[in-house]
């Protein structure tokens, strides 16, 4: 199952140790890591990305979009539901959709990822939580994970629905409007039609991007399977089959 993972550590050396553990689990086939980043929570509340050579081996192209989204969310207000922050909600909606998490998850992490602490953020596939939890707990890491959810109604869907509803109302009004109002109503309908097409095109672009990212993930797993043997190879091949089925199910509800 695809999951977003955040492991919080008290200091940078422990975060580096956690990164090595993450790589070890990936090499052993216990999990598959699409992408990972190490971050630090600054005194002012911002999240700073820490570059490290161990990160370069993970296929960032496959998991980069989701990682960037959740890292941006972790730099937001702590302890306040994103839905209640009027100034932040518009920007946060797309990030949460991309990361496949909720404001509850982000705030749970935020209560532990306080200034001065460090975290590993990763886009992973795992079947069992015990292998990862055991190794991170030994290092002192606090583990948060959330299965990436299917967004059935995107922001683009909501925009398109609103534009279509207003167009329908205007078309009904046009039948009863005075002749001197027709030009303005028609102009408004044309404007809404353009906005509707824009929303639908944004959705099509996002869908194409997600398809590319999904295929990159599958290719990354296939490359690992091709280099592995025995049980590790079988795990990777099973994971690939499960991901293809999962993606087919998600496409069916999109």
N, C-alpha and C positions, 0 to 999 in steps of 0.2 A: 504494500500500500504506500502511495506517495504521501510524504509528510513534510511539514516545515519543522525544523528542529532548532532550538536555541538552548545552549548550555552556558550558564553563567558561572564565572570564577571570580575569586577574590583578588587575584593579581595576574599579571601578564605571564610569568613563568608557568603557572598552573594552566593558563589558557593554551600555551604552547604544548604542554604535556597532553592536554585534551585533544589538540589538533593531531598529535602523533597517534593517540588512541583511535581517533576517528579514521585516520588513514589505515591503521592496522585492521580495523573492522572491515573497511572497504576491501583491503587486499585479501582478507580471509573469506570474503563473500557473505559475511554476516549481514552487511548492509550494502547498498549502492549509493554513492554520493554523486549527485549531479553537479553540485557547486557548493562552495563553502567560503565564508568570509570571517575574519576575526575583527571585532570591533571593541572600542573602549568608550565608556560613558564619561564625557567630560564634565568638569565642575558646573558648567552652565547648563547642562542637560543635553547638549548636542552629542551625536554619536559619530565617532571618528573611526574610519576604516584603517586597519593595520595590515600592511603588506608583509607577506612572509613567503619564503621559497616553497614551503610545504604545500601552499595553496595552489601552486601553479600546475600541479598534476591533476587537479580535478577539472572536469569539462565545464568551464565557466559559461560557455555559450549555451549549454543546455539548461542551466539553472539560474543564470544571471539576472533575468528579469524579475523572477520571484524574490531573489535575494535582495535586489535593490529596493523592491517595494517594501519588504518587511523591515529592512534597515531604516528606511525613511520613516516608517511608522514608529519604530522604537525611539526615534529622536523627538517624538511628539510629547504632549503633556502626560504626566504620570498620574495615575489614580483617578482620572476623569474619563468616563466613557466617551469614546470618540463621537458617538451619536449626540452627546450633549454639548459638544464644543462647536457652537454655530460657525465660528470662523474657520474651523479645520475640516468640517465634515465633507465639503465638496471635494477637497483634495484627497481625503483619506479613502473615499469610496473606491476609486480606481485602484489605489494601492492594496486595499483589502481584497478586492476582486482578483488582482494579479497574484497576490501571495496565497490566496485561498484560505485566509484565516478570518477571525472575527475580532471586534474590539475587546471582547473578554480576554482572549488569548494575549493580545498586545498589552493589556493592562496587568495581567498576571505576571508577564515577564517584567514589565516596568517596575513592579513593586520590589523586585529582587535586583534588577540591573540598575543599581543606584550609582551616582557619580563616584568614580574611582575604580569601578569594577570592569571586568572584561567579559566578552561572550563570543562563543562560536555560533554562527548562524549558518544553517545548511539546509539544502533541499535534498531529501533522501528518499530511498525506498527501504523499508524494513518489514519483516513479518513478525519478529519477536522483539520485545522491548528489553528483555533481560540482559542480552550481551552488551548493549550500549549502556544501559543504566548501571550495570555492575562496574564497568571500567570508569565511567565518569564519576560515580560516587566515591571510588577509591581515591580519585584526585581531588575530590571536594567540589565537583561541579553539581550545580542544580539544573536538572533537565526539564525542559518544557517541549512538548511536541503536540502537533495538531495535524490530523489528517486533512489534506487539501480538499476542500469542498467544491462541488459543482455549482457554479453561479448560473442559475436558471434564468434570472432576470437581470440583465446588465444595465448600466447607466444608459447605454445607447438604446436599449429596449424601452426604457422608461421615457427617454426623450422622444423616441419615435411614436410611442403611444399617445403622449401628450399632444404632439403636433397633429397626429391623425384625428384625435378627438376634437381639437379646435377647428380643423378643416371641415369636419363633418357638421359641426355646429354652424359654421359660416355658410356652408352650402345650403343648409336648411333655411337659414335666415335670408339668404339671397333670393329665395323663391317668393318671399313676402316683402322684400325691401323696395323702397322707392327708387326710381330710375337714377336719381342723383347720387344714390349711395352705392350703386353697382360697381363703379370704377374702383372705389376704395376697398370694397369687399373683395373684388377680384385680385387687387394688388396684394391684399393680406393673404389670400389663398395661395397665390403664387409664391409669396415669401415663405409660407409654412411648408409648401411642397418642396421648396429648395432645402429648408431645414430638415425635413423628413428624409430626403435623399442623402443629406450629409450625415445624419445619424446612422442610416443604414450602411453607408459606405464605411464609416468608422468601425462599425461592427464587423463588416467583411474584412477590413484590414487586420483587426485584432484576431479574428478567427484564423486568417492565413498565418499570422505571426505565431499563434499558439500551435498550429499544425507543424510549423517549422521547428519550434522548440521541442515539441513532442517527438518528432522524428530524430532530432539531435540527441535526445535522451536515449531513445531506443538504439541508435547507432553507437552511443557511448557504451551502453551495456553490452551490445554485440561485440564490440572491440575487446572488452574485458573477457567475455565468454570465449572468444577465439584464442585468447592467450592463456586461459585457465585449463585445468584438467580435473577429472574426477568429480567429486561432490561440489566443488566450487563452480565448475562449469555447468553442472546440472542446475544449481541454484540460479545462476545468471540466466540460463535459458528459460527456466520456469518463470522468472521475474519478467522477462521480455514478453512471454505469452500472456501473462496476467496484465501487463501494461497495455498491450494491444487490445485486449478485451475491455479494459477499463476505458481506454480512449474511445472505443467504438460505442460504449454505453453513453459516454459524455456527449459524443457527437449526436447521438439520437435525441437528446433532450435540449440541445442548443437551439 
